[in-house]
């Protein structure tokens, strides 16, 4: 029996003690992801939450594992601690079987932690709080003897972190963004040795006071003569017209607008509601806190749905490098939000032939030494990608026909089939190879002259 299977069996025994009516003797390891509703019948779970629960169950078996590298364990615990810093449970406030599994796995380790490891400056405060909550909260109702619980003194805190006010932080970021935008729209250079108001275009405090007094005087006069309201409306109209933003420059159409990156599939599984879809957990090099990402096994990841089920064996999806399109607008596919797209090649339909998407299909392979998050681009098309492609502009739909493979099985971009990129419509240009920022070429296994999407 494997270590994980033995651990799963012990976890099931632990669950049966607390939830005998929900966990029968025939319940197996495969049933664990679906147990949440039986354990907590008053809670309902979305498809995203079911996938997240399954991911956390996998993580719980690896956290604090005796055969794991210490650095890896510390990295995973650190990520978990950050995740729990703004949550009561792994899903936020909703209990799940993953909370109980994580408690079961971590409680022995937390018992042995020193006070500094628990609540020191670099300790795992939020994990300790989570452990205390799960073992004592009526919400979970675990049957654990007091002597078997992790002894936690909530008053013994070695280091108090300054709490982060979410609202204040949001306002701060908004102000910083607004200030940066204002600086871009109206740059000002202060004269050396002079402050604002001295040859800088901004009035001094004295001038501001004089202006205020003058405006007050004008208001009084206006109230007497009746001219003030009309003048005020006129000034307001003039001010609004001056403040109108300059039209935004259109970015020239280019394949560089598409954010292509090396991705590392950490885990792939069947979509719970769609036979043709896989749900993959993919590291794409995103920084922590990026929209539409989560944390898994110490890495920032995206959840990606792909219509590859039945076309690419599930085992070929596990632990491999791929090329991902990372700036398409996220879409919800049968209940699960997908935040990227996996590039794959398939035979190009012949003229007049219908594209039935039946395959064969081959995933695009980045160079073997490429790292997750490394930028991928077409040679000769340098530039920065858009943050998120505007679906109304149909950038992807316009450029995708140019994504192809060559007879040499290299992935490239054929400008000649994208009319919007042809200067005179006649000159044939060579196919631009798809390469990583470190210079390696992306390839496919055997499909030449195929379409890539």
C-alpha positions in Angstrom: 0.0 0.0 0.0 1.4 3.4 -1.0 2.0 6.2 1.6 -0.9 8.2 0.3 -3.3 5.2 0.3 -2.3 4.4 3.9 -2.8 8.1 4.9 -6.2 8.1 3.1 -7.3 5.0 5.0 -6.3 6.5 8.3 -8.2 9.7 7.4 -11.3 7.8 6.6 -11.1 6.1 10.0 -10.8 9.6 11.6 -13.8 10.8 9.6 -16.0 7.8 10.6 -15.4 8.6 14.3 -16.8 12.1 13.9 -19.4 11.4 11.1 -20.5 7.8 11.5 -23.7 8.3 9.6 -22.1 10.1 6.7 -18.9 7.9 6.2 -19.8 4.2 5.9 -17.4 1.3 6.1 -17.6 1.0 2.3 -16.5 4.6 1.7 -13.2 4.6 -0.1 -10.4 7.1 -1.0 -12.1 7.8 -4.3 -15.2 9.0 -2.5 -13.3 11.7 -0.5 -13.9 14.7 -2.9 -17.7 14.1 -2.8 -18.0 13.8 1.0 -18.4 17.5 1.8 -22.2 17.5 1.2 -22.6 14.4 3.4 -20.5 15.9 6.2 -22.1 19.3 6.0 -25.6 18.8 4.5 -26.7 22.5 5.0 -23.9 23.7 2.7 -24.1 23.8 -1.1 -21.0 23.7 -3.3 -20.4 25.2 -6.7 -18.5 23.4 -9.4 -15.5 25.6 -8.8 -15.6 24.8 -5.0 -15.8 21.1 -5.8 -12.6 21.3 -7.9 -10.9 23.5 -5.3 -11.8 20.9 -2.6 -10.3 18.1 -4.6 -7.1 20.1 -5.1 -6.8 20.9 -1.4 -7.3 17.2 -0.6 -4.3 16.4 -2.8 -2.3 19.1 -1.1 -3.2 17.9 2.4 -1.5 14.6 1.7 1.7 16.4 0.7 1.9 19.0 3.4 4.3 18.1 6.1 5.0 14.7 4.5 8.0 13.0 6.2 9.8 12.3 2.9 9.4 15.9 1.6 12.3 18.3 1.2 12.3 20.9 4.1 12.5 23.8 1.8 9.5 22.5 -0.2 7.5 21.9 3.0 8.3 25.5 4.2 7.2 26.9 0.9 3.9 25.0 1.0 3.2 26.0 4.6 4.0 29.6 3.8 1.5 29.6 0.9 -1.2 28.0 3.0 -0.6 30.5 5.8 -1.1 33.4 3.3 -4.2 31.7 1.9 -5.8 31.4 5.3 -4.9 35.0 6.3 -8.2 36.2 4.9 -10.3 33.0 5.3 -11.8 31.0 8.1 -11.9 27.8 6.1 -10.1 26.7 2.9 -13.1 27.8 0.8 -13.5 31.0 2.7 -16.2 30.5 5.3 -17.8 27.3 4.1 -16.6 24.0 5.7 -15.5 21.1 3.5 -13.9 17.7 3.8 -10.6 19.3 2.8 -10.6 21.3 6.1 -10.9 18.1 8.1 -8.2 16.3 5.9 -5.9 19.3 6.4 -6.4 19.3 10.1 -5.8 15.6 10.4 -2.6 15.9 8.4 -1.2 19.0 10.0 -2.3 18.7 13.7 0.7 16.3 14.6 3.1 18.8 13.0 1.6 21.8 14.8 1.8 20.0 18.1 5.6 19.9 17.8 6.0 23.5 16.7 7.8 25.9 19.0 6.1 29.1 20.1 8.2 31.0 17.6 7.2 28.7 14.8 3.5 29.2 15.7 3.2 32.9 16.3 6.7 34.4 15.9 7.4 37.1 13.3 7.9 34.4 10.6 5.5 31.9 12.2 2.4 30.4 10.8 -0.2 32.4 12.8 -3.1 31.7 10.4 -2.5 27.9 10.2 -2.5 27.8 14.0 -5.8 29.7 14.1 -7.2 27.4 11.5 -6.2 24.3 13.5 -7.8 25.7 16.7 -11.0 26.5 14.8 -11.4 23.1 13.2 -10.8 21.1 16.4 -13.1 23.3 18.5 -15.8 24.9 16.3 -19.3 23.4 16.4 -19.4 24.0 12.7 -17.1 20.9 12.2 -18.3 18.9 15.3 -15.2 16.7 15.4 -15.1 14.0 18.0 -11.6 14.6 19.5 -10.7 14.1 23.2 -9.3 17.2 24.9 -6.0 15.4 25.5 -5.7 14.6 21.8 -6.3 18.2 20.7 -3.4 20.5 19.8 -2.8 22.7 22.9 -3.1 26.3 21.7 -2.9 29.3 23.9 -4.6 32.1 22.0 -3.0 34.7 24.2 0.5 33.5 23.7 1.3 35.6 20.6 5.0 36.3 20.0 4.6 38.8 17.2 1.5 40.9 16.3 1.3 41.7 12.6 -0.4 45.0 11.7 -3.8 44.0 10.3 -4.4 44.9 6.6 -7.6 46.7 6.0 -8.9 45.4 2.7 -11.0 48.5 2.0 -8.1 50.9 2.8 -5.7 48.8 0.7 -8.2 48.9 -2.2 -8.5 52.7 -1.9 -4.7 53.1 -1.7 -4.2 51.1 -4.9 -6.9 53.1 -6.6 -5.3 56.4 -5.6 -1.8 55.2 -6.8 -3.3 54.1 -10.1 -5.2 57.4 -10.5 -2.0 59.4 -9.7 0.0 57.5 -12.2 -2.6 58.0 -14.9 -2.7 61.7 -14.1 1.1 61.9 -14.3 1.0 60.2 -17.7 -1.8 62.5 -19.0 -0.4 65.8 -17.6 3.4 65.5 -17.0 5.0 68.4 -15.1 8.6 69.2 -14.6 9.6 71.2 -11.6 12.3 73.8 -12.0 15.5 72.9 -10.1 15.5 74.4 -6.7 11.8 75.5 -7.0 8.7 74.0 -5.5 5.3 73.7 -7.0 3.8 77.1 -7.6 7.2 78.6 -8.5 7.3 78.5 -12.3 5.7 75.1 -12.2 2.2 76.0 -13.4 0.6 75.5 -10.0 -0.4 78.6 -8.0 1.2 79.2 -4.6 -0.8 79.1 -1.4 -1.2 82.9 -1.4 -2.4 82.9 -5.0 -4.9 80.1 -4.1 -6.2 82.2 -1.2 -6.6 85.2 -3.4 -8.5 83.2 -6.0 -10.8 81.8 -3.3 -11.6 85.3 -2.0 -12.2 86.5 -5.6 -14.5 83.6 -6.3 -16.4 84.3 -3.1 -16.8 88.0 -4.0 -18.1 87.0 -7.5 -20.7 84.7 -5.9 -22.0 87.5 -3.8 -22.2 89.8 -6.8 -23.9 87.0 -8.8 -26.5 86.5 -6.1 -27.4 90.2 -6.3 -27.4 90.6 -10.1 -28.5 87.1 -11.1 -25.6 86.7 -13.4 -23.7 84.2 -11.2 -25.7 81.1 -12.2 -25.4 81.7 -15.9 -21.6 82.4 -15.6 -21.2 79.3 -13.4 -22.8 77.1 -15.9 -20.7 78.5 -18.7 -17.5 78.0 -16.7 -18.5 74.5 -15.8 -19.2 73.6 -19.5 -15.8 75.1 -20.5 -14.1 73.1 -17.8 -15.7 69.9 -18.8 -14.8 70.3 -22.4 -11.1 71.0 -21.4 -11.1 67.9 -19.2 -12.3 65.6 -22.0 -9.7 62.9 -22.6 -7.8 62.7 -25.8 -8.9 59.8 -27.9 -7.0 56.6 -27.1 -4.5 55.6 -29.8 -5.4 52.4 -31.5 -2.7 49.7 -31.0 -1.6 48.3 -34.4 -2.8 44.7 -35.0 0.1 42.3 -34.3 0.5 38.7 -32.9 2.6 40.3 -30.1 -0.7 41.5 -28.6 -1.5 37.9 -27.6 0.1 36.9 -24.3 1.7 33.6 -25.0 3.6 31.9 -22.2 5.2 28.6 -21.2 2.8 26.8 -18.8 3.4 23.9 -16.5 0.4 21.6 -16.0 0.6 20.5 -12.3 -2.5 18.5 -12.4 -5.3 17.6 -14.9 -8.6 15.9 -14.3 -11.9 15.2 -16.0 -14.4 18.0 -15.9 -17.2 17.0 -13.5 -20.0 18.3 -15.9 -18.6 17.8 -19.4 -17.3 14.6 -21.0 -15.3 16.6 -23.6 -13.4 18.8 -21.2 -10.4 18.5 -18.9 -9.8 20.8 -15.9 -6.1 21.6 -15.5 -4.2 23.4 -12.8 -1.4 25.3 -14.7 1.5 27.5 -13.4 2.0 30.4 -15.8 4.4 32.5 -13.9 1.8 34.9 -12.5 2.8 37.0 -9.4 0.7 36.4 -6.3 -2.6 38.3 -6.3 -3.1 38.2 -10.0 -6.7 38.2 -11.1 -8.2 34.8 -11.8 -5.4 32.9 -10.1 -5.2 30.8 -6.9 -2.5 29.1 -4.9 -1.7 25.4 -5.3 1.2 23.5 -3.8 3.1 26.8 -3.2 2.6 28.0 -6.7 0.3 30.7 -8.3 -1.8 28.8 -10.8 -4.7 29.2 -13.2 -7.6 26.9 -13.6 -8.0 26.0 -17.3 -10.7 24.1 -19.1 -9.7 22.5 -22.4 -11.7 20.5 -25.0 -9.1 17.8 -25.2 -10.9 15.0 -23.4 -11.0 12.1 -25.9 -8.3 13.7 -28.1 -5.3 13.8 -25.7 -4.9 11.0 -23.1 -5.3 12.3 -19.6 -1.9 10.8 -18.6 -0.2 12.9 -21.3 -1.6 16.1 -19.6 0.0 15.4 -16.3 3.2 17.3 -15.2 4.1 18.6 -18.7 5.0 21.9 -20.2 2.7 23.6 -22.7 2.1 26.9 -24.4 -0.8 28.9 -23.0 -2.7 31.9 -24.2 -3.0 34.0 -21.0 -4.9 37.2 -21.9 -8.2 35.9 -23.3 -11.1 37.1 -21.3 -11.9 34.3 -18.7 -15.0 32.2 -19.6 -17.1 29.9 -17.5 -17.3 26.4 -19.0 -20.0 24.2 -17.6 -19.7 25.8 -14.2 -15.9 26.2 -13.9 -14.1 29.5 -14.8 -11.3 29.0 -17.3 -8.5 31.6 -17.2 -6.3 30.6 -20.1 -6.2 28.4 -23.2 -3.8 25.5 -24.1 -2.4 25.7 -27.6 -2.7 22.5 -29.7 -2.3 21.5 -33.3 -4.8 19.7 -35.5 -5.1 18.9 -39.2 -6.0 21.9 -41.4 -9.4 21.3 -43.2 -9.2 21.2 -46.9 -11.0 23.7 -49.0 -14.8 23.1 -48.7 -14.3 20.6 -45.9 -16.0 21.1 -42.6 -13.8 21.4 -39.5 -15.2 18.7 -37.2 -12.6 19.1 -34.5 -12.3 15.3 -34.3 -8.5 15.2 -34.3 -5.9 14.0 -34.2 -4.6 16.7 -31.8 -1.1 17.3 -30.5 -0.1 19.8 -27.8 2.4 22.5 -28.7 5.8 21.7 -27.0 8.0 24.5 -25.7 11.7 23.7 -25.3 12.4 21.1 -22.6 14.4 23.6 -20.5 11.8 26.4 -20.7 10.4 27.6 -17.4 6.8 28.2 -16.5 5.9 31.9 -17.2 8.6 32.4 -19.8 7.4 34.6 -22.6 6.7 33.1 -26.0 6.5 35.2 -29.2 6.8 35.0 -33.0 10.2 36.1 -34.5 10.0 39.6 -36.0 6.9 40.5 -34.0 8.3 42.1 -30.9 6.1 44.1 -28.5 4.1 43.9 -25.3 0.9 41.9 -25.1 -2.4 43.5 -24.1 -3.5 43.0 -20.5 -6.8 41.3 -21.5 -7.8 41.1 -25.2 -11.0 43.0 -25.9 -13.5 40.4 -27.2 -15.2 43.1 -29.4 -12.0 43.7 -31.3 -11.6 40.0 -32.1 -7.8 40.1 -32.0 -7.5 36.4 -31.4 -10.1 35.4 -34.0 -8.4 37.6 -36.6 -4.8 36.4 -36.0 -5.5 32.7 -35.2 -5.7 31.6 -38.9 -2.0 32.5 -39.1 -1.0 30.1 -36.3 0.4 27.1 -38.1 3.0 24.3 -38.1 5.7 23.8 -40.8 6.8 20.7 -42.6 9.7 20.7 -40.1 7.1 20.5 -37.3 8.0 23.9 -35.9 5.1 26.2 -34.8 5.0 29.5 -36.6 2.9 32.5 -37.8 1.9 32.9 -41.5 1.2 36.5 -42.2 0.1 35.7 -45.7 -3.2 34.2 -44.5 -4.1 37.3 -42.4 -5.3 39.9 -44.9 -5.2 42.7 -42.2 -1.4 42.3 -41.9 -0.6 42.4 -45.6 0.7 45.7 -46.8 0.2 45.2 -50.6 -1.6 41.9 -50.6 1.0 40.3 -52.9 4.3 40.0 -51.2 4.8 36.6 -49.7 6.5 36.6 -46.3 8.3 33.7 -44.6 6.7 32.0 -41.7 7.8 33.5 -38.4 8.9 30.8 -35.8 7.3 30.6 -32.4 10.2 31.0 -29.9 10.7 31.5 -26.2 12.4 34.6 -24.8 15.5 32.4 -24.3 15.6 31.5 -27.9 14.2 27.9 -28.1 11.7 26.9 -30.8 8.2 25.5 -30.1 7.3 22.3 -31.9 4.8 19.6 -32.4 5.3 15.8 -32.5 4.1 14.9 -36.0 1.5 17.2 -37.5 3.0 19.3 -40.2 1.1 22.1 -42.1 -1.5 21.9 -39.3 -3.6 24.7 -37.7 -2.8 25.7 -34.2 -5.4 27.0 -31.7 
